[in-house]
């Protein structure tokens, strides 16, 4: 839900469909008072000699408001996005999705920011939701006031993108998914059905684990030795540990048994597994791993065990990993374990392809009369190699 006033000119970006919608005649043309700014941009050749922007978005930000992490949709707009800031200063945070390098840029009043090439197509950007910004390395704090941003873009009428940043490109990611569909047949088509990855994961991950929580906890109570060893060796006194996708809390139990002076919290998507954690005295919250309610750089050690293979698209897997990096301090440790298609010689576990469903056989005695296992009796799995 938008929590700020917005006015579009030329064309409107639909935040639900991620597409472009033509505006009525009244708002099709830029207002006269904007033409002075547009003329200066054209004179500078921001989009090329004599080229004008054809889309403008004006937004009002009150103190404490911001925007979430994102990259402007590739298929909706062309390269080069210009934003003019008025009335108040703010800070925009840019982050490289591969290296996690972060750069904070002050947007001073009457300043112009230009995103082009890699900064437009690859780096994510956001405006943190706060009322005071720290500027630079010294104790220079600037209080936010009411701010107006005027953003100019050019619409991508071809509705496809051929940029060199395929991992962040909605056009190229969609084509990659289509290739997988054609290569692997019905199963991947089921994984990419029209109701989307969130609905798929709700049905085959959250709902499944809610139905199978008792059996899962009964049969998955022993920690994997390598992960237990990692926690014993890497967690120091005073550390804060996060378990993202904590399940029944078996690794939180390992941490508690170490009897070190540190804190440990977890989160999981399954309400029933959270109830099991609470009954065992663990501190956990309900959350999807792609957007966890923990602050930046908060954990010294973060673990993510047997979660990544439940995420149904490449983009969402990368988003999960980005969240793990975001909540872990610089110099901290992150451990990610997931099922891999490539199994050791002699393993009984075999996967027919990289994205497939894996059967879960649950005895009748564990089935709850108040909840049913999803009709497929399966959970999604991907071939992400353990890290």
Protein Blocks (a to p, Z undefined) as FASTA:
>chain_A
ZZbdcddehiacdfklopacdddfklmpccfklmmmmmmmmmnomnoghiacfbdcdddd
dehiacddddddfklpcehiadddehiacddddddfklopacdddddehiacddehjlmm
mmccdddddfbdcehjbdcdcddddddddddddddfkopafbfblmlmmklmmmmmmmmm
mmnommlmmmmgfnojklmmmmmmmmmmmmmmmmmmmmmmbccfklmmmmmmmpcghiac
ddehjlnommmmmmmmnopacddddddfblklmmmmmmnopacddddfklccbdehkbfb
dcdehklmmpcbfklmmmmmmmmmmmpcehiacddddddfbdcehiabdcfbfbdcdddd
ddfklpcfkbccdfklpacddfbdcZZ
